[in-house]
Amino acid sequence: MARQFTHRVARAALALLPRGLRFAVYRGLVDCDPRPDPRLVLKIADTREELEACFCILHDAYVAAGFMTPDPSGLRVTVYHALPTTTTLCAKWDGQVVGTISMIRDGAFGFPMQSAFNLNPVRAGAGNIAEISALAVAPAFRKTGGRILFPLMKFMYEYCLAYFDTRHIVIAVNPNKIEMYESLLFFERLPTRVVDSYGFANGAPAVGASLDLVRADALLEQAYGAKRDRKNLHRYFTANRLPNIQWPQRRFHTTNDPVLTPVLMDYFFNQRTQVFATLDDRKRLLLQQIYDDPGYAKVLPSPSASVHALVGVRQHQRFSIRCPARLEVASYGAGLRFPLQVIELSLHGFSADCALPLPEGSRGWVEIDLGQHETACVEATAVRRQESAGVVSYGFEVPEPDAAWQGCVAALQAGRTHADLSTPGALPAWAGASVLPALA
């Protein structure tokens, strides 16, 4: 009680200072160790034990803050955790999970925030968006000067830029926390200033904010560039390399790291919690289309027979990917080369960003770097052009994919977790396995 009273007095005194001085105080509290204790390990949470520990820490933190009512499971699990476009990171100390954070990239269900905040200004910018959510640190490590928080934030920052194909991150936080994000990391508030009752946080008030990770580099350098190591967030986020981080191994240039096997999905969403039982028919149908594999059909909730027309089914499944490519088009006896960035792939087509104007109907040969030492060369035709926030992308048809292309698509179709795709020729670890019975 005495500590809580002291914190309230300190916050009240801080609130009396001018905004610039308040922000300077926040920045003065930064303590980011460029050489963390080797007992700290940062990784994608991909085992049942790691995920359960993350959801447990999150549950207890949210209950204590009033952001949710206690759940009988003792876990905070949402339907967004079931999506392959969500990644949960964990911080482990001496083998025990002590912190977690999740990134939710725009997908079939959108973002939790979009129910309360207008994200159109962020969507209007170039690049993908991810909502940063489910941040929690175990109580024993909350007063350790950022020993867990800053490494987790750095992991998130680098992962979003280098692995998650994300430029903009958005957050919804309690109003008494927003200035920390504004002052330390240069988040900018969304047009809706304060939501008095945010449903995703049990009706608590919330403020929405966004950060352009590309612009953040210059802003961080301006604020921290002259500071010494432990106070220099710019150097910490952009230059320091933490050996504590275990980066995902990828065979192809994919942009997701899903971890849920059918067994894990059944455990967390049917057995430990009742998340799937509470979904409406549209979300149930979307999940079935996302996980269109017999192994998942046994554990996914079934929609009503009458709703299957609500969501269209593509003839060929598309996969999120980020591959450099080169298109060569013959023109008046000469070969014109167009650099491409492939962002989506299917068996007979792909989408790609292109900085140079490309007439629709252009036909040529495309060389695509699919992954480490794996390259495809196929004939492709540009069939549509799209422009958003100044970025032009094209849709291409590929009538005859080569063996490398077919092998990549086959591997992506068969592999449902990032572990499945880490080794060439590997089969999913759960292939042929039946769903486990309910666990005590």
KOLDO-317166 format. One record per residue (C-alpha): residue in three letters; x, y, z. Coordinates in steps of 0.25 Angstrom, whole numbers, padded with zeros to 4 digits, always signed. Layout:
ALAXYZ;...
end
This chain:
MET+0000+0000+0000;ALA+0011+0010+0003;ARG+0018+0007-0010;GLN+0005+0009-0018;PHE+0003+0022-0010;THR+0017+0027-0013;HIS+0015+0024-0028;ARG+0002+0031-0028;VAL+0009+0043-0022;ALA+0020+0043-0032;ARG+0011+0042-0044;ALA+0003+0054-0039;ALA+0016+0062-0037;LEU+0021+0058-0051;ALA+0007+0062-0057;LEU+0009+0076-0052;LEU+0022+0078-0060;PRO+0022+0084-0075;ARG+0021+0073-0085;GLY+0035+0075-0090;LEU+0040+0073-0076;ARG+0032+0061-0073;PHE+0037+0054-0086;ALA+0051+0058-0082;VAL+0049+0051-0068;TYR+0043+0038-0075;ARG+0056+0038-0084;GLY+0065+0039-0072;LEU+0059+0027-0066;VAL+0064+0018-0078;ASP+0073+0007-0074;CYS+0075-0002-0086;ASP+0087-0012-0084;PRO+0094-0015-0097;ARG+0100-0028-0091;PRO+0089-0035-0084;ASP+0091-0046-0074;PRO+0093-0059-0082;ARG+0082-0065-0073;LEU+0072-0057-0081;VAL+0067-0064-0094;LEU+0057-0057-0104;LYS+0050-0066-0114;ILE+0037-0069-0121;ALA+0028-0076-0111;ASP+0025-0089-0119;THR+0024-0100-0108;ARG+0011-0103-0100;GLU+0019-0100-0087;GLU+0024-0086-0093;LEU+0010-0082-0098;GLU+0003-0086-0085;ALA+0013-0078-0077;CYS+0011-0066-0086;PHE-0004-0067-0085;CYS-0003-0069-0070;ILE+0006-0057-0068;LEU-0003-0048-0077;HIS-0016-0053-0070;ASP-0010-0049-0056;ALA-0005-0036-0061;TYR-0018-0032-0068;VAL-0027-0036-0056;ALA-0018-0028-0046;ALA-0019-0016-0055;GLY-0035-0018-0057;PHE-0033-0021-0072;MET-0041-0034-0070;THR-0049-0042-0060;PRO-0042-0055-0055;ASP-0044-0067-0065;PRO-0045-0081-0059;SER-0034-0085-0067;GLY-0024-0075-0061;LEU-0021-0071-0076;ARG-0023-0059-0085;VAL-0025-0065-0099;THR-0032-0058-0110;VAL-0036-0063-0124;TYR-0025-0054-0129;HIS-0015-0064-0123;ALA-0021-0075-0132;LEU-0017-0067-0145;PRO-0004-0071-0153;THR-0002-0056-0154;THR+0000-0054-0139;THR+0014-0057-0133;THR+0016-0057-0118;LEU+0030-0055-0112;CYS+0034-0059-0099;ALA+0046-0055-0090;LYS+0052-0067-0081;TRP+0060-0065-0069;ASP+0068-0078-0065;GLY+0058-0086-0073;GLN+0045-0080-0067;VAL+0036-0070-0076;VAL+0036-0056-0069;GLY+0031-0047-0080;THR+0023-0048-0093;ILE+0018-0039-0104;SER+0009-0042-0116;MET+0009-0036-0130;ILE-0004-0037-0138;ARG-0002-0034-0153;ASP-0014-0029-0161;GLY-0022-0042-0166;ALA-0035-0049-0167;PHE-0040-0043-0153;GLY-0034-0029-0155;PHE-0029-0023-0141;PRO-0035-0023-0127;MET-0033-0008-0128;GLN-0041-0006-0140;SER-0054-0008-0132;ALA-0051+0005-0124;PHE-0041+0013-0132;ASN-0040+0019-0146;LEU-0028+0013-0153;ASN-0030+0019-0166;PRO-0019+0029-0165;VAL-0009+0018-0162;ARG-0015+0009-0173;ALA-0013+0021-0183;GLY+0002+0020-0181;ALA+0011+0010-0189;GLY+0015-0003-0182;ASN+0008-0013-0174;ILE+0002-0011-0160;ALA+0003-0020-0147;GLU-0004-0017-0134;ILE+0005-0019-0122;SER-0003-0026-0111;ALA-0002-0035-0099;LEU+0010-0029-0092;ALA+0013-0034-0078;VAL+0025-0036-0069;ALA+0025-0045-0057;PRO+0023-0038-0044;ALA+0037-0041-0039;PHE+0044-0035-0051;ARG+0035-0022-0052;LYS+0044-0014-0043;THR+0058-0018-0049;GLY+0060-0005-0058;GLY+0055-0011-0071;ARG+0064-0024-0070;ILE+0052-0031-0077;LEU+0044-0020-0083;PHE+0055-0014-0092;PRO+0060-0027-0098;LEU+0046-0031-0101;MET+0043-0017-0108;LYS+0056-0018-0116;PHE+0052-0033-0120;MET+0039-0028-0124;TYR+0045-0016-0132;GLU+0055-0024-0140;TYR+0045-0035-0142;CYS+0035-0026-0148;LEU+0045-0020-0158;ALA+0053-0032-0162;TYR+0043-0044-0160;PHE+0029-0039-0160;ASP+0028-0030-0172;THR+0023-0019-0163;ARG+0025-0004-0164;HIS+0015+0002-0155;ILE+0011-0003-0141;VAL-0001+0001-0133;ILE-0004+0000-0119;ALA-0016+0003-0109;VAL-0012+0006-0095;ASN-0017+0012-0082;PRO-0017+0027-0082;ASN-0007+0028-0071;LYS+0003+0020-0079;ILE+0002+0027-0093;GLU+0013+0037-0089;MET+0023+0027-0087;TYR+0021+0022-0101;GLU+0021+0036-0107;SER+0033+0040-0100;LEU+0042+0028-0101;LEU+0038+0023-0114;PHE+0031+0034-0121;PHE+0018+0028-0123;GLU+0007+0038-0128;ARG-0007+0037-0123;LEU-0018+0033-0133;PRO-0029+0044-0136;THR-0039+0038-0126;ARG-0032+0043-0113;VAL-0038+0034-0102;VAL-0048+0023-0102;ASP-0055+0023-0089;SER-0059+0008-0089;TYR-0050-0001-0098;GLY-0057-0014-0099;PHE-0044-0022-0102;ALA-0039-0018-0088;ASN-0051-0020-0080;GLY-0057-0006-0082;ALA-0044+0001-0077;PRO-0041+0014-0083;ALA-0031+0014-0094;VAL-0023+0023-0104;GLY-0018+0018-0118;ALA-0005+0022-0124;SER+0004+0018-0136;LEU+0019+0017-0139;ASP+0025+0017-0153;LEU+0037+0008-0151;VAL+0044+0014-0163;ARG+0043+0028-0158;ALA+0046+0024-0144;ASP+0061+0022-0147;ALA+0063+0037-0149;LEU+0055+0041-0137;LEU+0062+0032-0128;GLU+0075+0036-0133;GLN+0072+0051-0130;ALA+0067+0048-0116;TYR+0077+0038-0112;GLY+0089+0039-0121;ALA+0098+0046-0112;LYS+0095+0038-0099;ARG+0104+0027-0093;ASP+0101+0013-0095;ARG+0091+0009-0085;LYS+0083+0022-0088;ASN+0084+0021-0103;LEU+0071+0015-0108;HIS+0075+0018-0123;ARG+0087+0010-0122;TYR+0081-0001-0114;PHE+0069-0003-0124;THR+0077-0001-0137;ALA+0091-0005-0135;ASN+0093-0014-0123;ARG+0092-0029-0126;LEU+0087-0037-0114;PRO+0092-0051-0114;ASN+0081-0054-0104;ILE+0071-0054-0116;GLN+0068-0067-0123;TRP+0063-0063-0137;PRO+0054-0072-0145;GLN+0060-0081-0156;ARG+0053-0080-0169;ARG+0055-0088-0182;PHE+0047-0079-0190;HIS+0045-0064-0189;THR+0032-0065-0182;THR+0027-0054-0173;ASN+0020-0062-0162;ASP+0024-0071-0151;PRO+0012-0079-0147;VAL+0013-0089-0136;LEU+0000-0096-0134;THR-0001-0110-0138;PRO-0015-0117-0137;VAL-0011-0122-0123;LEU-0007-0109-0118;MET-0019-0102-0124;ASP-0029-0112-0118;TYR-0022-0111-0104;PHE-0023-0095-0103;PHE-0036-0092-0110;ASN-0045-0104-0107;GLN-0039-0111-0094;ARG-0033-0100-0086;THR-0042-0089-0090;GLN-0055-0088-0098;VAL-0050-0078-0108;PHE-0055-0086-0120;ALA-0068-0089-0114;THR-0071-0074-0113;LEU-0068-0070-0128;ASP-0079-0066-0138;ASP-0081-0073-0151;ARG-0073-0064-0159;LYS-0061-0065-0151;ARG-0062-0080-0150;LEU-0063-0081-0165;LEU-0051-0072-0167;LEU-0043-0081-0158;GLN-0047-0093-0166;GLN-0042-0086-0179;ILE-0029-0082-0172;TYR-0026-0096-0167;ASP-0031-0104-0179;ASP-0025-0117-0175;PRO-0031-0129-0169;GLY-0023-0129-0157;TYR-0029-0116-0153;ALA-0043-0119-0157;LYS-0044-0128-0145;VAL-0042-0117-0135;LEU-0048-0105-0141;PRO-0062-0100-0138;SER-0072-0103-0149;PRO-0081-0092-0154;SER-0095-0094-0158;ALA-0098-0100-0171;SER-0105-0088-0176;VAL-0093-0078-0175;HIS-0083-0084-0185;ALA-0087-0073-0195;LEU-0082-0062-0186;VAL-0068-0063-0189;GLY-0062-0066-0203;VAL-0052-0077-0205;ARG-0040-0075-0214;GLN-0037-0086-0224;HIS-0022-0086-0220;GLN-0018-0083-0206;ARG-0009-0070-0205;PHE+0003-0069-0196;SER+0010-0057-0190;ILE+0024-0056-0194;ARG+0035-0045-0196;CYS+0044-0049-0208;PRO+0053-0041-0217;ALA+0050-0043-0232;ARG+0054-0038-0246;LEU+0045-0038-0257;GLU+0051-0037-0272;VAL+0041-0033-0283;ALA+0045-0033-0298;SER+0043-0019-0304;TYR+0047-0016-0319;GLY+0058-0026-0318;ALA+0064-0022-0305;GLY+0062-0027-0291;LEU+0056-0018-0280;ARG+0058-0022-0266;PHE+0048-0018-0255;PRO+0052-0021-0240;LEU+0041-0026-0232;GLN+0037-0030-0218;VAL+0028-0042-0217;ILE+0018-0040-0206;GLU+0008-0052-0208;LEU+0010-0065-0215;SER+0000-0076-0220;LEU+0002-0088-0229;HIS-0002-0080-0242;GLY+0001-0066-0238;PHE+0007-0055-0229;SER+0006-0041-0225;ALA+0018-0032-0225;ASP+0022-0017-0222;CYS+0029-0010-0234;ALA+0035+0004-0233;LEU+0035+0005-0249;PRO+0023+0007-0257;LEU+0019-0007-0264;PRO+0008-0007-0274;GLU-0003-0017-0271;GLY-0002-0029-0280;SER+0013-0029-0279;ARG+0019-0043-0281;GLY+0033-0048-0278;TRP+0042-0057-0270;VAL+0042-0055-0255;GLU+0054-0060-0246;ILE+0050-0060-0231;ASP+0059-0063-0219;LEU+0049-0072-0211;GLY+0059-0075-0200;GLN+0073-0079-0196;HIS+0079-0085-0209;GLU+0065-0087-0215;THR+0061-0079-0228;ALA+0050-0081-0238;CYS+0049-0076-0252;VAL+0036-0075-0258;GLU+0028-0068-0269;ALA+0018-0058-0264;THR+0008-0048-0269;ALA+0003-0035-0261;VAL-0012-0036-0261;ARG-0015-0024-0251;ARG-0010-0012-0245;GLN-0012-0006-0231;GLU-0007+0006-0224;SER-0008+0009-0209;ALA-0001+0020-0202;GLY+0008+0023-0214;VAL+0012+0008-0214;VAL+0009+0001-0227;SER+0007-0014-0228;TYR+0003-0023-0239;GLY-0003-0037-0240;PHE+0003-0047-0249;GLU-0002-0060-0254;VAL+0008-0072-0255;PRO+0002-0083-0264;GLU+0013-0093-0263;PRO+0021-0092-0250;ASP+0035-0099-0250;ALA+0039-0109-0240;ALA+0045-0100-0230;TRP+0032-0092-0230;GLN+0023-0104-0229;GLY+0032-0109-0218;CYS+0031-0096-0210;VAL+0016-0096-0211;ALA+0015-0110-0207;ALA+0024-0108-0195;LEU+0016-0096-0190;GLN+0003-0104-0192;ALA+0008-0116-0184;GLY+0015-0108-0173;ARG+0006-0101-0164;THR+0017-0096-0153;HIS+0030-0089-0155;ALA+0037-0102-0150;ASP+0031-0110-0162;LEU+0038-0100-0171;SER+0052-0099-0164;THR+0057-0112-0171;PRO+0057-0115-0186;GLY+0048-0127-0188;ALA+0043-0128-0174;LEU+0028-0132-0172;PRO+0020-0126-0161;ALA+0023-0131-0147;TRP+0008-0134-0145;ALA+0006-0141-0159;GLY-0002-0153-0156;ALA-0004-0151-0142;SER-0018-0151-0136;VAL-0023-0140-0126;LEU-0020-0143-0112;PRO-0031-0146-0102;ALA-0034-0135-0092;LEU-0023-0132-0082;ALA-0025-0131-0068;
end
